[in-house]
Amino acid sequence: MGRERAGRKDRLLKQKRNDVYVRGSKFSESTLCTKCGAVFINGRWSWVEKSGDLDVAETHGGASLLCPACRRITDNCPAGVIELQGLFFEEHRVEILNLVSNLESQEKKMHPLERIISVTQAKKITTVTTTGIHLARRIGEALYHSYKGDYSFHYAEAEKSIRVFWQR
């Protein structure tokens, strides 16, 4: 008689993460984003420079649709939320927001899906929302390394999102 595996059969199973901004399959090669002009080439979204009078859509004969970042911006559904607050932040607001903007510019050059959606101010908290989790975490780390202060982050359970807190 074979030995059967003993164990509990009533355990809870984790559901598969369902993110509407992440496709189960890859985009077709040379897919063009109709809003920002990013092109899906070699398995990733990239910026393609226009050459002369030729349009990117003519150069790349793929499908046209919105990239995941443009869809997040249109739906106002951020993957990253950064909350900035504190007396030091209020005194150095322009300088700190310039740092955030410069980080976004650097990140966006290499990764078209990492962008800032909005910067909003409510009472004593300024909120920066991003289309990707990597940009949000990078901003939080840069603020901590540049200005110290209190820095923490939290990834949401079973979702691809991050919430970053920084204050000083």
C-alpha positions as CSV (number, residue, x, y, z in Angstrom):
1,M,0.0,0.0,0.0
2,G,1.4,3.4,-1.0
3,R,2.1,6.0,1.6
4,E,-0.1,9.0,1.1
5,R,1.0,12.5,2.1
6,A,-0.4,13.5,5.4
7,G,-1.4,17.1,5.9
8,R,-4.2,19.6,6.3
9,K,-6.5,19.9,3.3
10,D,-8.4,23.0,4.6
11,R,-5.6,25.6,4.2
12,L,-6.4,28.9,2.6
13,L,-5.0,29.4,-0.9
14,K,-3.8,32.8,-2.0
15,Q,-5.6,34.2,-5.0
16,K,-3.5,35.2,-8.0
17,R,-2.9,39.0,-8.2
18,N,-5.3,40.6,-10.6
19,D,-3.8,43.9,-12.0
20,V,-5.6,45.3,-14.9
21,Y,-2.6,47.3,-15.9
22,V,-0.4,44.2,-16.3
23,R,-1.2,42.0,-19.3
24,G,-1.0,38.3,-19.1
25,S,0.6,38.2,-22.5
26,K,3.1,40.5,-24.1
27,F,2.2,43.3,-26.5
28,S,2.8,42.6,-30.1
29,E,6.2,43.8,-31.4
30,S,6.3,47.5,-32.4
31,T,3.1,48.5,-30.6
32,L,2.9,52.3,-30.4
33,C,1.4,54.3,-27.6
34,T,-1.0,56.8,-29.2
35,K,-0.6,59.3,-26.3
36,C,3.1,59.4,-25.4
37,G,4.8,57.8,-28.4
38,A,6.5,55.0,-26.5
39,V,7.1,51.9,-28.6
40,F,7.1,48.2,-27.4
41,I,10.3,46.8,-28.8
42,N,12.3,43.7,-27.8
43,G,10.0,42.9,-25.0
44,R,9.9,46.3,-23.3
45,W,8.6,49.8,-23.7
46,S,11.2,52.3,-25.1
47,W,11.4,55.8,-26.5
48,V,12.1,55.9,-30.2
49,E,13.4,59.1,-31.7
50,K,11.7,60.4,-34.8
51,S,13.9,60.4,-37.9
52,G,13.3,63.4,-40.1
53,D,9.7,63.7,-41.4
54,L,8.9,60.0,-40.8
55,D,6.3,59.5,-38.1
56,V,7.0,56.8,-35.5
57,A,3.8,55.0,-36.5
58,E,5.0,54.7,-40.1
59,T,8.5,53.5,-39.0
60,H,7.0,50.8,-36.7
61,G,4.1,48.9,-38.3
62,G,2.7,47.5,-35.1
63,A,-0.6,48.1,-33.4
64,S,-1.5,51.4,-31.7
65,L,-3.0,51.6,-28.1
66,L,-2.3,53.3,-24.8
67,C,0.7,52.0,-22.8
68,P,0.2,51.0,-19.2
69,A,1.5,54.3,-17.9
70,C,-0.8,56.4,-20.0
71,R,-3.7,54.2,-19.0
72,R,-2.8,54.8,-15.3
73,I,-2.6,58.5,-15.9
74,T,-5.9,58.6,-17.8
75,D,-7.7,56.5,-15.1
76,N,-5.8,58.4,-12.3
77,C,-4.9,55.1,-10.7
78,P,-1.4,55.4,-9.3
79,A,0.9,52.5,-8.5
80,G,3.0,54.7,-6.2
81,V,1.9,57.3,-3.6
82,I,4.5,59.5,-1.8
83,E,3.5,61.6,1.1
84,L,5.8,64.5,2.0
85,Q,5.3,66.6,5.1
86,G,7.0,68.4,8.0
87,L,8.4,71.9,8.8
88,F,11.6,71.2,6.9
89,F,9.7,70.2,3.8
90,E,7.6,73.4,4.0
91,E,10.7,75.5,4.2
92,H,12.4,73.7,1.3
93,R,9.4,72.8,-0.8
94,V,10.7,74.2,-4.1
95,E,14.1,72.5,-3.7
96,I,12.6,69.2,-2.8
97,L,10.0,69.2,-5.5
98,N,12.8,70.1,-8.0
99,L,14.7,67.0,-6.8
100,V,11.5,64.9,-7.3
101,S,11.1,66.3,-10.8
102,N,14.8,65.7,-11.7
103,L,14.5,62.1,-10.5
104,E,11.4,61.6,-12.7
105,S,13.3,63.0,-15.7
106,Q,16.2,60.6,-15.2
107,E,14.0,57.6,-14.7
108,K,11.7,58.4,-17.6
109,K,14.6,58.5,-20.1
110,M,15.3,54.8,-19.5
111,H,11.9,53.5,-18.4
112,P,8.9,55.1,-20.2
113,L,6.4,53.5,-17.8
114,E,7.9,55.3,-14.7
115,R,6.3,58.8,-14.6
116,I,4.7,61.2,-12.1
117,I,0.9,61.5,-12.4
118,S,0.4,64.5,-10.1
119,V,1.6,66.6,-7.2
120,T,-1.1,67.8,-4.9
121,Q,-1.1,69.7,-1.7
122,A,-3.7,69.2,1.1
123,K,-3.3,71.0,4.4
124,K,0.2,70.0,5.6
125,I,0.8,67.0,3.3
126,T,2.0,67.1,-0.3
127,T,1.2,63.9,-2.2
128,V,3.1,62.8,-5.3
129,T,1.5,60.0,-7.3
130,T,3.5,57.8,-9.8
131,T,2.7,55.3,-12.5
132,G,5.3,52.8,-11.2
133,I,6.5,51.5,-7.9
134,H,10.2,51.9,-8.7
135,L,10.0,55.6,-9.2
136,A,8.1,56.1,-5.9
137,R,10.7,54.1,-4.0
138,R,13.6,55.8,-5.7
139,I,12.2,59.2,-4.8
140,G,11.7,58.2,-1.1
141,E,15.3,56.9,-0.9
142,A,16.7,60.0,-2.6
143,L,14.9,62.3,-0.1
144,Y,16.2,60.2,2.8
145,H,19.8,60.2,1.5
146,S,19.8,63.9,0.7
147,Y,17.9,65.3,3.7
148,K,17.6,62.5,6.2
149,G,14.4,62.6,8.2
150,D,11.8,59.8,8.7
151,Y,11.4,57.5,5.7
152,S,9.2,54.4,5.5
153,F,7.4,52.5,2.8
154,H,4.7,49.9,2.6
155,Y,3.9,47.5,-0.3
156,A,0.2,46.7,-0.5
157,E,-0.7,43.0,0.1
158,A,-1.5,41.2,-3.2
159,E,-1.3,44.4,-5.2
160,K,1.5,46.0,-7.2
161,S,1.5,49.3,-5.4
162,I,3.6,51.2,-2.9
163,R,3.0,53.9,-0.3
164,V,6.0,56.0,0.7
165,F,6.2,58.4,3.7
166,W,8.9,61.0,4.2
167,Q,8.9,63.8,6.7
168,R,11.4,66.1,8.4
